[in-house]
Each structure stands twice: as structure tokens, then as C-alpha cells.
Amino acid sequence: MLQVHLEREDASLSIQCMYRRRRYNYLQQLPHQGFLKLSLKPSCCGIHISR
């Protein structure tokens, strides 16, 4: 479990995962309180936080 906390409420979290030779892009807006919990597989290779 990965817990990410950002001070800015308008921030977004982008996750790029490699799984079974396919590339998935996950882009989700953070909730109002700025917390986002994600269940990630070990195959995830990159996490990008845009503010």
C-alpha cells in the first residue's frame, strides 16, 4: 500500500505501470484532503507527481 500526501489540493498523481507487456497509465485527482491510497503491483516502474 502506498500513501501519498500532497499539500496542494489541485495536485494529481500519475502512475505508469508495466504489466504483462502492456503499459497502463493511471491518472487520478487527489481527494479534497490530499490523501490518496493506491494498491500497486511490484511491476510499477514510475510515479510522477504533477503540481
C-alpha positions, 0 to 999 in steps of 0.5 A, a space after each residue: 500500500 502506498 500513501 501519498 500526501 500532497 499539500 496542494 489540493 489541485 495536485 494529481 498523481 500519475 502512475 505508469 505501470 508495466 504489466 504483462 507487456 502492456 503499459 497502463 497509465 493511471 491518472 487520478 485527482 487527489 481527494 479534497 484532503 490530499 490523501 490518496 491510497 493506491 494498491 500497486 503491483 511490484 511491476 510499477 516502474 514510475 510515479 510522477 507527481 504533477 503540481 
